Amino acid sequence: MSKKLCKLVKEEYLEDHMDDYLEIIKKPKYVCKKCGRVADSEDRLCKPKKIKD
Ligand SMILES: [Zn+2]
């Protein structure tokens, strides 16, 4: 599964896949510069930026 999180959320992904979503955002390593979403992998975001500790 490599669709962008940014896009999935717009497609009402959360209603059916909340558990999957929680896994993706549990330990975020990247933030989307465009939407502000977070994810554990940069390929899930449309404009990923690495989050520094
Ligand atoms: Zn985005």
mmCIF file of the protein (N, C-alpha, C, O) and its ligand, coordinates in Angstrom:
data_MODEL
# 
_entry.id   MODEL 
# 
loop_
_entity.id 
_entity.type 
_entity.pdbx_number_of_molecules 
1 polymer     1 
2 non-polymer 1 
# 
_entity_poly.entity_id                      1 
_entity_poly.type                           'polypeptide(L)' 
_entity_poly.nstd_linkage                   no 
_entity_poly.nstd_monomer                   no 
_entity_poly.pdbx_seq_one_letter_code       MSKKLCKLVKEEYLEDHMDDYLEIIKKPKYVCKKCGRVADSEDRLCKPKKIKD 
_entity_poly.pdbx_seq_one_letter_code_can   MSKKLCKLVKEEYLEDHMDDYLEIIKKPKYVCKKCGRVADSEDRLCKPKKIKD 
_entity_poly.pdbx_strand_id                 A 
# 
loop_
_entity_poly_seq.entity_id 
_entity_poly_seq.num 
_entity_poly_seq.mon_id 
_entity_poly_seq.hetero 
1 1  MET n 
1 2  SER n 
1 3  LYS n 
1 4  LYS n 
1 5  LEU n 
1 6  CYS n 
1 7  LYS n 
1 8  LEU n 
1 9  VAL n 
1 10 LYS n 
1 11 GLU n 
1 12 GLU n 
1 13 TYR n 
1 14 LEU n 
1 15 GLU n 
1 16 ASP n 
1 17 HIS n 
1 18 MET n 
1 19 ASP n 
1 20 ASP n 
1 21 TYR n 
1 22 LEU n 
1 23 GLU n 
1 24 ILE n 
1 25 ILE n 
1 26 LYS n 
1 27 LYS n 
1 28 PRO n 
1 29 LYS n 
1 30 TYR n 
1 31 VAL n 
1 32 CYS n 
1 33 LYS n 
1 34 LYS n 
1 35 CYS n 
1 36 GLY n 
1 37 ARG n 
1 38 VAL n 
1 39 ALA n 
1 40 ASP n 
1 41 SER n 
1 42 GLU n 
1 43 ASP n 
1 44 ARG n 
1 45 LEU n 
1 46 CYS n 
1 47 LYS n 
1 48 PRO n 
1 49 LYS n 
1 50 LYS n 
1 51 ILE n 
1 52 LYS n 
1 53 ASP n 
# 
loop_
_struct_asym.id 
_struct_asym.entity_id 
A 1 
B 2 
# 
loop_
_chem_comp.id 
_chem_comp.type 
_chem_comp.mon_nstd_flag 
ALA 'L-peptide linking' y 
ARG 'L-peptide linking' y 
ASP 'L-peptide linking' y 
CYS 'L-peptide linking' y 
GLU 'L-peptide linking' y 
GLY 'peptide linking'   y 
HIS 'L-peptide linking' y 
ILE 'L-peptide linking' y 
LEU 'L-peptide linking' y 
LYS 'L-peptide linking' y 
MET 'L-peptide linking' y 
PRO 'L-peptide linking' y 
SER 'L-peptide linking' y 
TYR 'L-peptide linking' y 
VAL 'L-peptide linking' y 
ZN  non-polymer         . 
# 
_pdbx_entity_nonpoly.entity_id   2 
_pdbx_entity_nonpoly.name        ? 
_pdbx_entity_nonpoly.comp_id     ZN 
# 
_pdbx_nonpoly_scheme.asym_id         B 
_pdbx_nonpoly_scheme.entity_id       2 
_pdbx_nonpoly_scheme.mon_id          ZN 
_pdbx_nonpoly_scheme.ndb_seq_num     1 
_pdbx_nonpoly_scheme.pdb_seq_num     101 
_pdbx_nonpoly_scheme.auth_seq_num    101 
_pdbx_nonpoly_scheme.pdb_mon_id      ZN 
_pdbx_nonpoly_scheme.auth_mon_id     ZN 
_pdbx_nonpoly_scheme.pdb_strand_id   A 
_pdbx_nonpoly_scheme.pdb_ins_code    . 
# 
loop_
_atom_site.group_PDB 
_atom_site.id 
_atom_site.type_symbol 
_atom_site.label_atom_id 
_atom_site.label_alt_id 
_atom_site.label_comp_id 
_atom_site.label_asym_id 
_atom_site.label_entity_id 
_atom_site.label_seq_id 
_atom_site.pdbx_PDB_ins_code 
_atom_site.Cartn_x 
_atom_site.Cartn_y 
_atom_site.Cartn_z 
_atom_site.occupancy 
_atom_site.B_iso_or_equiv 
_atom_site.pdbx_formal_charge 
_atom_site.auth_seq_id 
_atom_site.auth_comp_id 
_atom_site.auth_asym_id 
_atom_site.auth_atom_id 
_atom_site.pdbx_PDB_model_num 
ATOM   1   N  N  . MET A 1 1  ? 0.852   -1.203 0.000  1.00 0.00 ? 1   MET A N  1 
ATOM   2   C  CA . MET A 1 1  ? 0.000   0.000  0.000  1.00 0.00 ? 1   MET A CA 1 
ATOM   3   C  C  . MET A 1 1  ? 0.875   1.236  0.000  1.00 0.00 ? 1   MET A C  1 
ATOM   4   O  O  . MET A 1 1  ? 1.549   1.525  0.989  1.00 0.00 ? 1   MET A O  1 
ATOM   5   N  N  . SER A 1 2  ? 0.870   1.956  -1.085 1.00 0.00 ? 2   SER A N  1 
ATOM   6   C  CA . SER A 1 2  ? 1.728   3.131  -1.151 1.00 0.00 ? 2   SER A CA 1 
ATOM   7   C  C  . SER A 1 2  ? 0.976   4.375  -1.597 1.00 0.00 ? 2   SER A C  1 
ATOM   8   O  O  . SER A 1 2  ? 1.583   5.366  -2.004 1.00 0.00 ? 2   SER A O  1 
ATOM   9   N  N  . LYS A 1 3  ? -0.353  4.319  -1.518 1.00 0.00 ? 3   LYS A N  1 
ATOM   10  C  CA . LYS A 1 3  ? -1.101  5.537  -1.861 1.00 0.00 ? 3   LYS A CA 1 
ATOM   11  C  C  . LYS A 1 3  ? -0.796  6.612  -0.834 1.00 0.00 ? 3   LYS A C  1 
ATOM   12  O  O  . LYS A 1 3  ? -0.525  6.324  0.332  1.00 0.00 ? 3   LYS A O  1 
ATOM   13  N  N  . LYS A 1 4  ? -0.844  7.831  -1.278 1.00 0.00 ? 4   LYS A N  1 
ATOM   14  C  CA . LYS A 1 4  ? -0.549  8.939  -0.384 1.00 0.00 ? 4   LYS A CA 1 
ATOM   15  C  C  . LYS A 1 4  ? -1.625  9.072  0.698  1.00 0.00 ? 4   LYS A C  1 
ATOM   16  O  O  . LYS A 1 4  ? -2.825  9.048  0.422  1.00 0.00 ? 4   LYS A O  1 
ATOM   17  N  N  . LEU A 1 5  ? -1.161  9.211  1.905  1.00 0.00 ? 5   LEU A N  1 
ATOM   18  C  CA . LEU A 1 5  ? -2.083  9.403  3.021  1.00 0.00 ? 5   LEU A CA 1 
ATOM   19  C  C  . LEU A 1 5  ? -2.955  10.636 2.784  1.00 0.00 ? 5   LEU A C  1 
ATOM   20  O  O  . LEU A 1 5  ? -4.151  10.637 3.076  1.00 0.00 ? 5   LEU A O  1 
ATOM   21  N  N  . CYS A 1 6  ? -2.340  11.662 2.258  1.00 0.00 ? 6   CYS A N  1 
ATOM   22  C  CA . CYS A 1 6  ? -3.039  12.914 1.983  1.00 0.00 ? 6   CYS A CA 1 
ATOM   23  C  C  . CYS A 1 6  ? -4.274  12.663 1.123  1.00 0.00 ? 6   CYS A C  1 
ATOM   24  O  O  . CYS A 1 6  ? -5.328  13.265 1.325  1.00 0.00 ? 6   CYS A O  1 
ATOM   25  N  N  . LYS A 1 7  ? -4.115  11.755 0.156  1.00 0.00 ? 7   LYS A N  1 
ATOM   26  C  CA . LYS A 1 7  ? -5.199  11.464 -0.758 1.00 0.00 ? 7   LYS A CA 1 
ATOM   27  C  C  . LYS A 1 7  ? -6.192  10.490 -0.133 1.00 0.00 ? 7   LYS A C  1 
ATOM   28  O  O  . LYS A 1 7  ? -7.403  10.646 -0.287 1.00 0.00 ? 7   LYS A O  1 
ATOM   29  N  N  . LEU A 1 8  ? -5.684  9.501  0.563  1.00 0.00 ? 8   LEU A N  1 
ATOM   30  C  CA . LEU A 1 8  ? -6.548  8.497  1.173  1.00 0.00 ? 8   LEU A CA 1 
ATOM   31  C  C  . LEU A 1 8  ? -7.571  9.124  2.110  1.00 0.00 ? 8   LEU A C  1 
ATOM   32  O  O  . LEU A 1 8  ? -8.741  8.741  2.117  1.00 0.00 ? 8   LEU A O  1 
ATOM   33  N  N  . VAL A 1 9  ? -7.126  10.073 2.887  1.00 0.00 ? 9   VAL A N  1 
ATOM   34  C  CA . VAL A 1 9  ? -8.014  10.694 3.860  1.00 0.00 ? 9   VAL A CA 1 
ATOM   35  C  C  . VAL A 1 9  ? -9.192  11.381 3.169  1.00 0.00 ? 9   VAL A C  1 
ATOM   36  O  O  . VAL A 1 9  ? -10.320 11.361 3.661  1.00 0.00 ? 9   VAL A O  1 
ATOM   37  N  N  . LYS A 1 10 ? -8.905  11.981 2.031  1.00 0.00 ? 10  LYS A N  1 
ATOM   38  C  CA . LYS A 1 10 ? -9.976  12.652 1.284  1.00 0.00 ? 10  LYS A CA 1 
ATOM   39  C  C  . LYS A 1 10 ? -10.992 11.652 0.745  1.00 0.00 ? 10  LYS A C  1 
ATOM   40  O  O  . LYS A 1 10 ? -12.156 11.984 0.522  1.00 0.00 ? 10  LYS A O  1 
ATOM   41  N  N  . GLU A 1 11 ? -10.526 10.420 0.541  1.00 0.00 ? 11  GLU A N  1 
ATOM   42  C  CA . GLU A 1 11 ? -11.418 9.389  -0.001 1.00 0.00 ? 11  GLU A CA 1 
ATOM   43  C  C  . GLU A 1 11 ? -12.143 8.624  1.103  1.00 0.00 ? 11  GLU A C  1 
ATOM   44  O  O  . GLU A 1 11 ? -12.590 7.497  0.891  1.00 0.00 ? 11  GLU A O  1 
ATOM   45  N  N  . GLU A 1 12 ? -12.257 9.226  2.263  1.00 0.00 ? 12  GLU A N  1 
ATOM   46  C  CA . GLU A 1 12 ? -12.958 8.628  3.398  1.00 0.00 ? 12  GLU A CA 1 
ATOM   47  C  C  . GLU A 1 12 ? -12.338 7.311  3.839  1.00 0.00 ? 12  GLU A C  1 
ATOM   48  O  O  . GLU A 1 12 ? -13.019 6.402  4.314  1.00 0.00 ? 12  GLU A O  1 
ATOM   49  N  N  . TYR A 1 13 ? -11.035 7.242  3.667  1.00 0.00 ? 13  TYR A N  1 
ATOM   50  C  CA . TYR A 1 13 ? -10.269 6.079  4.094  1.00 0.00 ? 13  TYR A CA 1 
ATOM   51  C  C  . TYR A 1 13 ? -10.419 5.834  5.592  1.00 0.00 ? 13  TYR A C  1 
ATOM   52  O  O  . TYR A 1 13 ? -10.471 4.690  6.044  1.00 0.00 ? 13  TYR A O  1 
ATOM   53  N  N  . LEU A 1 14 ? -10.489 6.918  6.352  1.00 0.00 ? 14  LEU A N  1 
ATOM   54  C  CA . LEU A 1 14 ? -10.515 6.785  7.809  1.00 0.00 ? 14  LEU A CA 1 
ATOM   55  C  C  . LEU A 1 14 ? -11.731 6.022  8.318  1.00 0.00 ? 14  LEU A C  1 
ATOM   56  O  O  . LEU A 1 14 ? -11.643 5.292  9.306  1.00 0.00 ? 14  LEU A O  1 
ATOM   57  N  N  . GLU A 1 15 ? -12.860 6.191  7.647  1.00 0.00 ? 15  GLU A N  1 
ATOM   58  C  CA . GLU A 1 15 ? -14.079 5.537  8.129  1.00 0.00 ? 15  GLU A CA 1 
ATOM   59  C  C  . GLU A 1 15 ? -13.935 4.026  8.184  1.00 0.00 ? 15  GLU A C  1 
ATOM   60  O  O  . GLU A 1 15 ? -14.457 3.379  9.092  1.00 0.00 ? 15  GLU A O  1 
ATOM   61  N  N  . ASP A 1 16 ? -13.227 3.463  7.211  1.00 0.00 ? 16  ASP A N  1 
ATOM   62  C  CA . ASP A 1 16 ? -13.096 2.010  7.140  1.00 0.00 ? 16  ASP A CA 1 
ATOM   63  C  C  . ASP A 1 16 ? -11.759 1.488  7.649  1.00 0.00 ? 16  ASP A C  1 
ATOM   64  O  O  . ASP A 1 16 ? -11.628 0.299  7.942  1.00 0.00 ? 16  ASP A O  1 
ATOM   65  N  N  . HIS A 1 17 ? -10.768 2.364  7.757  1.00 0.00 ? 17  HIS A N  1 
ATOM   66  C  CA . HIS A 1 17 ? -9.411  1.898  8.062  1.00 0.00 ? 17  HIS A CA 1 
ATOM   67  C  C  . HIS A 1 17 ? -8.758  2.655  9.208  1.00 0.00 ? 17  HIS A C  1 
ATOM   68  O  O  . HIS A 1 17 ? -7.556  2.921  9.180  1.00 0.00 ? 17  HIS A O  1 
ATOM   69  N  N  . MET A 1 18 ? -9.530  2.993  10.191 1.00 0.00 ? 18  MET A N  1 
ATOM   70  C  CA . MET A 1 18 ? -8.969  3.770  11.300 1.00 0.00 ? 18  MET A CA 1 
ATOM   71  C  C  . MET A 1 18 ? -7.799  3.050  11.973 1.00 0.00 ? 18  MET A C  1 
ATOM   72  O  O  . MET A 1 18 ? -6.813  3.687  12.346 1.00 0.00 ? 18  MET A O  1 
ATOM   73  N  N  . ASP A 1 19 ? -7.901  1.727  12.130 1.00 0.00 ? 19  ASP A N  1 
ATOM   74  C  CA . ASP A 1 19 ? -6.820  0.988  12.787 1.00 0.00 ? 19  ASP A CA 1 
ATOM   75  C  C  . ASP A 1 19 ? -5.526  1.052  11.968 1.00 0.00 ? 19  ASP A C  1 
ATOM   76  O  O  . ASP A 1 19 ? -4.441  1.225  12.522 1.00 0.00 ? 19  ASP A O  1 
ATOM   77  N  N  . ASP A 1 20 ? -5.653  0.912  10.661 1.00 0.00 ? 20  ASP A N  1 
ATOM   78  C  CA . ASP A 1 20 ? -4.481  1.016  9.794  1.00 0.00 ? 20  ASP A CA 1 
ATOM   79  C  C  . ASP A 1 20 ? -3.888  2.414  9.888  1.00 0.00 ? 20  ASP A C  1 
ATOM   80  O  O  . ASP A 1 20 ? -2.672  2.585  9.971  1.00 0.00 ? 20  ASP A O  1 
ATOM   81  N  N  . TYR A 1 21 ? -4.755  3.394  9.873  1.00 0.00 ? 21  TYR A N  1 
ATOM   82  C  CA . TYR A 1 21 ? -4.308  4.782  9.931  1.00 0.00 ? 21  TYR A CA 1 
ATOM   83  C  C  . TYR A 1 21 ? -3.534  5.056  11.223 1.00 0.00 ? 21  TYR A C  1 
ATOM   84  O  O  . TYR A 1 21 ? -2.500  5.724  11.207 1.00 0.00 ? 21  TYR A O  1 
ATOM   85  N  N  . LEU A 1 22 ? -4.036  4.543  12.315 1.00 0.00 ? 22  LEU A N  1 
ATOM   86  C  CA . LEU A 1 22 ? -3.369  4.753  13.603 1.00 0.00 ? 22  LEU A CA 1 
ATOM   87  C  C  . LEU A 1 22 ? -1.961  4.165  13.609 1.00 0.00 ? 22  LEU A C  1 
ATOM   88  O  O  . LEU A 1 22 ? -1.048  4.723  14.219 1.00 0.00 ? 22  LEU A O  1 
ATOM   89  N  N  . GLU A 1 23 ? -1.794  3.030  12.923 1.00 0.00 ? 23  GLU A N  1 
ATOM   90  C  CA . GLU A 1 23 ? -0.463  2.426  12.827 1.00 0.00 ? 23  GLU A CA 1 
ATOM   91  C  C  . GLU A 1 23 ? 0.486   3.347  12.063 1.00 0.00 ? 23  GLU A C  1 
ATOM   92  O  O  . GLU A 1 23 ? 1.655   3.491  12.423 1.00 0.00 ? 23  GLU A O  1 
ATOM   93  N  N  . ILE A 1 24 ? -0.026  3.956  11.021 1.00 0.00 ? 24  ILE A N  1 
ATOM   94  C  CA . ILE A 1 24 ? 0.799   4.817  10.160 1.00 0.00 ? 24  ILE A CA 1 
ATOM   95  C  C  . ILE A 1 24 ? 1.248   6.077  10.892 1.00 0.00 ? 24  ILE A C  1 
ATOM   96  O  O  . ILE A 1 24 ? 2.366   6.552  10.695 1.00 0.00 ? 24  ILE A O  1 
ATOM   97  N  N  . ILE A 1 25 ? 0.375   6.612  11.731 1.00 0.00 ? 25  ILE A N  1 
ATOM   98  C  CA . ILE A 1 25 ? 0.684   7.902  12.367 1.00 0.00 ? 25  ILE A CA 1 
ATOM   99  C  C  . ILE A 1 25 ? 1.203   7.758  13.794 1.00 0.00 ? 25  ILE A C  1 
ATOM   100 O  O  . ILE A 1 25 ? 1.508   8.754  14.450 1.00 0.00 ? 25  ILE A O  1 
ATOM   101 N  N  . LYS A 1 26 ? 1.303   6.526  14.270 1.00 0.00 ? 26  LYS A N  1 
ATOM   102 C  CA . LYS A 1 26 ? 1.672   6.296  15.669 1.00 0.00 ? 26  LYS A CA 1 
ATOM   103 C  C  . LYS A 1 26 ? 3.054   6.860  16.011 1.00 0.00 ? 26  LYS A C  1 
ATOM   104 O  O  . LYS A 1 26 ? 3.244   7.512  17.037 1.00 0.00 ? 26  LYS A O  1 
ATOM   105 N  N  . LYS A 1 27 ? 3.996   6.592  15.133 1.00 0.00 ? 27  LYS A N  1 
ATOM   106 C  CA . LYS A 1 27 ? 5.356   7.100  15.341 1.00 0.00 ? 27  LYS A CA 1 
ATOM   107 C  C  . LYS A 1 27 ? 5.790   7.877  14.104 1.00 0.00 ? 27  LYS A C  1 
ATOM   108 O  O  . LYS A 1 27 ? 6.575   7.385  13.294 1.00 0.00 ? 27  LYS A O  1 
ATOM   109 N  N  . PRO A 1 28 ? 5.285   9.064  13.971 1.00 0.00 ? 28  PRO A N  1 
ATOM   110 C  CA . PRO A 1 28 ? 5.542   9.814  12.732 1.00 0.00 ? 28  PRO A CA 1 
ATOM   111 C  C  . PRO A 1 28 ? 7.003   10.209 12.571 1.00 0.00 ? 28  PRO A C  1 
ATOM   112 O  O  . PRO A 1 28 ? 7.653   10.642 13.523 1.00 0.00 ? 28  PRO A O  1 
ATOM   113 N  N  . LYS A 1 29 ? 7.502   10.055 11.367 1.00 0.00 ? 29  LYS A N  1 
ATOM   114 C  CA . LYS A 1 29 ? 8.875   10.459 11.051 1.00 0.00 ? 29  LYS A CA 1 
ATOM   115 C  C  . LYS A 1 29 ? 8.874   11.566 10.005 1.00 0.00 ? 29  LYS A C  1 
ATOM   116 O  O  . LYS A 1 29 ? 9.882   12.239 9.786  1.00 0.00 ? 29  LYS A O  1 
ATOM   117 N  N  . TYR A 1 30 ? 7.722   11.740 9.364  1.00 0.00 ? 30  TYR A N  1 
ATOM   118 C  CA . TYR A 1 30 ? 7.634   12.744 8.308  1.00 0.00 ? 30  TYR A CA 1 
ATOM   119 C  C  . TYR A 1 30 ? 6.360   13.560 8.461  1.00 0.00 ? 30  TYR A C  1 
ATOM   120 O  O  . TYR A 1 30 ? 5.338   13.065 8.935  1.00 0.00 ? 30  TYR A O  1 
ATOM   121 N  N  . VAL A 1 31 ? 6.442   14.808 8.055  1.00 0.00 ? 31  VAL A N  1 
ATOM   122 C  CA . VAL A 1 31 ? 5.267   15.669 8.036  1.00 0.00 ? 31  VAL A CA 1 
ATOM   123 C  C  . VAL A 1 31 ? 5.075   16.157 6.605  1.00 0.00 ? 31  VAL A C  1 
ATOM   124 O  O  . VAL A 1 31 ? 6.051   16.363 5.885  1.00 0.00 ? 31  VAL A O  1 
ATOM   125 N  N  . CYS A 1 32 ? 3.845   16.340 6.195  1.00 0.00 ? 32  CYS A N  1 
ATOM   126 C  CA . CYS A 1 32 ? 3.569   16.851 4.857  1.00 0.00 ? 32  CYS A CA 1 
ATOM   127 C  C  . CYS A 1 32 ? 3.580   18.378 4.904  1.00 0.00 ? 32  CYS A C  1 
ATOM   128 O  O  . CYS A 1 32 ? 2.839   19.000 5.666  1.00 0.00 ? 32  CYS A O  1 
ATOM   129 N  N  . LYS A 1 33 ? 4.438   18.962 4.074  1.00 0.00 ? 33  LYS A N  1 
ATOM   130 C  CA . LYS A 1 33 ? 4.560   20.423 4.066  1.00 0.00 ? 33  LYS A CA 1 
ATOM   131 C  C  . LYS A 1 33 ? 3.321   21.086 3.491  1.00 0.00 ? 33  LYS A C  1 
ATOM   132 O  O  . LYS A 1 33 ? 3.083   22.269 3.730  1.00 0.00 ? 33  LYS A O  1 
ATOM   133 N  N  . LYS A 1 34 ? 2.548   20.351 2.751  1.00 0.00 ? 34  LYS A N  1 
ATOM   134 C  CA . LYS A 1 34 ? 1.358   20.909 2.108  1.00 0.00 ? 34  LYS A CA 1 
ATOM   135 C  C  . LYS A 1 34 ? 0.128   20.764 2.997  1.00 0.00 ? 34  LYS A C  1 
ATOM   136 O  O  . LYS A 1 34 ? -0.616  21.726 3.187  1.00 0.00 ? 34  LYS A O  1 
ATOM   137 N  N  . CYS A 1 35 ? -0.091  19.575 3.542  1.00 0.00 ? 35  CYS A N  1 
ATOM   138 C  CA . CYS A 1 35 ? -1.336  19.289 4.274  1.00 0.00 ? 35  CYS A CA 1 
ATOM   139 C  C  . CYS A 1 35 ? -1.146  19.255 5.792  1.00 0.00 ? 35  CYS A C  1 
ATOM   140 O  O  . CYS A 1 35 ? -2.114  19.396 6.539  1.00 0.00 ? 35  CYS A O  1 
ATOM   141 N  N  . GLY A 1 36 ? 0.079   19.071 6.246  1.00 0.00 ? 36  GLY A N  1 
ATOM   142 C  CA . GLY A 1 36 ? 0.314   18.992 7.674  1.00 0.00 ? 36  GLY A CA 1 
ATOM   143 C  C  . GLY A 1 36 ? 0.054   17.627 8.258  1.00 0.00 ? 36  GLY A C  1 
ATOM   144 O  O  . GLY A 1 36 ? 0.085   17.465 9.478  1.00 0.00 ? 36  GLY A O  1 
ATOM   145 N  N  . ARG A 1 37 ? -0.201  16.647 7.428  1.00 0.00 ? 37  ARG A N  1 
ATOM   146 C  CA . ARG A 1 37 ? -0.385  15.288 7.944  1.00 0.00 ? 37  ARG A CA 1 
ATOM   147 C  C  . ARG A 1 37 ? 0.969   14.687 8.291  1.00 0.00 ? 37  ARG A C  1 
ATOM   148 O  O  . ARG A 1 37 ? 2.013   15.140 7.823  1.00 0.00 ? 37  ARG A O  1 
ATOM   149 N  N  . VAL A 1 38 ? 0.919   13.651 9.128  1.00 0.00 ? 38  VAL A N  1 
ATOM   150 C  CA . VAL A 1 38 ? 2.155   12.972 9.506  1.00 0.00 ? 38  VAL A CA 1 
ATOM   151 C  C  . VAL A 1 38 ? 2.064   11.500 9.144  1.00 0.00 ? 38  VAL A C  1 
ATOM   152 O  O  . VAL A 1 38 ? 0.974   10.943 9.014  1.00 0.00 ? 38  VAL A O  1 
ATOM   153 N  N  . ALA A 1 39 ? 3.252   10.866 8.981  1.00 0.00 ? 39  ALA A N  1 
ATOM   154 C  CA . ALA A 1 39 ? 3.286   9.449  8.646  1.00 0.00 ? 39  ALA A CA 1 
ATOM   155 C  C  . ALA A 1 39 ? 4.650   8.875  9.003  1.00 0.00 ? 39  ALA A C  1 
ATOM   156 O  O  . ALA A 1 39 ? 5.606   9.602  9.271  1.00 0.00 ? 39  ALA A O  1 
ATOM   157 N  N  . ASP A 1 40 ? 4.707   7.539  8.997  1.00 0.00 ? 40  ASP A N  1 
ATOM   158 C  CA . ASP A 1 40 ? 5.974   6.891  9.330  1.00 0.00 ? 40  ASP A CA 1 
ATOM   159 C  C  . ASP A 1 40 ? 6.861   6.724  8.101  1.00 0.00 ? 40  ASP A C  1 
ATOM   160 O  O  . ASP A 1 40 ? 8.027   6.348  8.221  1.00 0.00 ? 40  ASP A O  1 
ATOM   161 N  N  . SER A 1 41 ? 6.319   6.997  6.935  1.00 0.00 ? 41  SER A N  1 
ATOM   162 C  CA . SER A 1 41 ? 7.081   6.804  5.705  1.00 0.00 ? 41  SER A CA 1 
ATOM   163 C  C  . SER A 1 41 ? 6.855   7.987  4.766  1.00 0.00 ? 41  SER A C  1 
ATOM   164 O  O  . SER A 1 41 ? 5.728   8.463  4.630  1.00 0.00 ? 41  SER A O  1 
ATOM   165 N  N  . GLU A 1 42 ? 7.914   8.460  4.123  1.00 0.00 ? 42  GLU A N  1 
ATOM   166 C  CA . GLU A 1 42 ? 7.776   9.655  3.301  1.00 0.00 ? 42  GLU A CA 1 
ATOM   167 C  C  . GLU A 1 42 ? 6.927   9.424  2.058  1.00 0.00 ? 42  GLU A C  1 
ATOM   168 O  O  . GLU A 1 42 ? 6.353   10.366 1.513  1.00 0.00 ? 42  GLU A O  1 
ATOM   169 N  N  . ASP A 1 43 ? 6.845   8.176  1.610  1.00 0.00 ? 43  ASP A N  1 
ATOM   170 C  CA . ASP A 1 43 ? 6.067   7.959  0.390  1.00 0.00 ? 43  ASP A CA 1 
ATOM   171 C  C  . ASP A 1 43 ? 4.567   7.943  0.641  1.00 0.00 ? 43  ASP A C  1 
ATOM   172 O  O  . ASP A 1 43 ? 3.785   7.697  -0.277 1.00 0.00 ? 43  ASP A O  1 
ATOM   173 N  N  . ARG A 1 44 ? 4.169   8.199  1.862  1.00 0.00 ? 44  ARG A N  1 
ATOM   174 C  CA . ARG A 1 44 ? 2.739   8.313  2.154  1.00 0.00 ? 44  ARG A CA 1 
ATOM   175 C  C  . ARG A 1 44 ? 2.258   9.759  2.112  1.00 0.00 ? 44  ARG A C  1 
ATOM   176 O  O  . ARG A 1 44 ? 1.064   10.029 2.243  1.00 0.00 ? 44  ARG A O  1 
ATOM   177 N  N  . LEU A 1 45 ? 3.181   10.669 1.931  1.00 0.00 ? 45  LEU A N  1 
ATOM   178 C  CA . LEU A 1 45 ? 2.836   12.085 1.959  1.00 0.00 ? 45  LEU A CA 1 
ATOM   179 C  C  . LEU A 1 45 ? 3.151   12.735 0.621  1.00 0.00 ? 45  LEU A C  1 
ATOM   180 O  O  . LEU A 1 45 ? 4.078   12.319 -0.074 1.00 0.00 ? 45  LEU A O  1 
ATOM   181 N  N  . CYS A 1 46 ? 2.371   13.765 0.256  1.00 0.00 ? 46  CYS A N  1 
ATOM   182 C  CA . CYS A 1 46 ? 2.585   14.396 -1.044 1.00 0.00 ? 46  CYS A CA 1 
ATOM   183 C  C  . CYS A 1 46 ? 3.783   15.335 -1.030 1.00 0.00 ? 46  CYS A C  1 
ATOM   184 O  O  . CYS A 1 46 ? 4.478   15.463 -2.038 1.00 0.00 ? 46  CYS A O  1 
ATOM   185 N  N  . LYS A 1 47 ? 4.038   16.002 0.111  1.00 0.00 ? 47  LYS A N  1 
ATOM   186 C  CA . LYS A 1 47 ? 5.205   16.881 0.229  1.00 0.00 ? 47  LYS A CA 1 
ATOM   187 C  C  . LYS A 1 47 ? 5.935   16.561 1.527  1.00 0.00 ? 47  LYS A C  1 
ATOM   188 O  O  . LYS A 1 47 ? 5.914   17.359 2.463  1.00 0.00 ? 47  LYS A O  1 
ATOM   189 N  N  . PRO A 1 48 ? 6.575   15.407 1.587  1.00 0.00 ? 48  PRO A N  1 
ATOM   190 C  CA . PRO A 1 48 ? 7.170   14.952 2.851  1.00 0.00 ? 48  PRO A CA 1 
ATOM   191 C  C  . PRO A 1 48 ? 8.362   15.782 3.292  1.00 0.00 ? 48  PRO A C  1 
ATOM   192 O  O  . PRO A 1 48 ? 9.178   16.220 2.480  1.00 0.00 ? 48  PRO A O  1 
ATOM   193 N  N  . LYS A 1 49 ? 8.440   15.985 4.591  1.00 0.00 ? 49  LYS A N  1 
ATOM   194 C  CA . LYS A 1 49 ? 9.611   16.603 5.188  1.00 0.00 ? 49  LYS A CA 1 
ATOM   195 C  C  . LYS A 1 49 ? 9.943   15.820 6.440  1.00 0.00 ? 49  LYS A C  1 
ATOM   196 O  O  . LYS A 1 49 ? 9.055   15.534 7.244  1.00 0.00 ? 49  LYS A O  1 
ATOM   197 N  N  . LYS A 1 50 ? 11.212  15.465 6.622  1.00 0.00 ? 50  LYS A N  1 
ATOM   198 C  CA . LYS A 1 50 ? 11.600  14.655 7.754  1.00 0.00 ? 50  LYS A CA 1 
ATOM   199 C  C  . LYS A 1 50 ? 11.453  15.445 9.057  1.00 0.00 ? 50  LYS A C  1 
ATOM   200 O  O  . LYS A 1 50 ? 11.833  16.613 9.133  1.00 0.00 ? 50  LYS A O  1 
ATOM   201 N  N  . ILE A 1 51 ? 10.903  14.797 10.067 1.00 0.00 ? 51  ILE A N  1 
ATOM   202 C  CA . ILE A 1 51 ? 10.774  15.432 11.377 1.00 0.00 ? 51  ILE A CA 1 
ATOM   203 C  C  . ILE A 1 51 ? 12.038  15.148 12.175 1.00 0.00 ? 51  ILE A C  1 
ATOM   204 O  O  . ILE A 1 51 ? 12.450  13.998 12.327 1.00 0.00 ? 51  ILE A O  1 
ATOM   205 N  N  . LYS A 1 52 ? 12.638  16.202 12.674 1.00 0.00 ? 52  LYS A N  1 
ATOM   206 C  CA . LYS A 1 52 ? 13.852  16.028 13.465 1.00 0.00 ? 52  LYS A CA 1 
ATOM   207 C  C  . LYS A 1 52 ? 13.506  15.843 14.933 1.00 0.00 ? 52  LYS A C  1 
ATOM   208 O  O  . LYS A 1 52 ? 12.513  16.380 15.423 1.00 0.00 ? 52  LYS A O  1 
ATOM   209 N  N  . ASP A 1 53 ? 14.326  15.087 15.617 1.00 0.00 ? 53  ASP A N  1 
ATOM   210 C  CA . ASP A 1 53 ? 14.113  14.857 17.044 1.00 0.00 ? 53  ASP A CA 1 
ATOM   211 C  C  . ASP A 1 53 ? 14.417  16.106 17.841 1.00 0.00 ? 53  ASP A C  1 
ATOM   212 O  O  . ASP A 1 53 ? 14.294  16.102 19.066 1.00 0.00 ? 53  ASP A O  1 
HETATM 213 ZN ZN . ZN  B 2 .  ? 0.071   16.136 1.748  1.00 0.00 2 101 ZN  A ZN 1 
# 
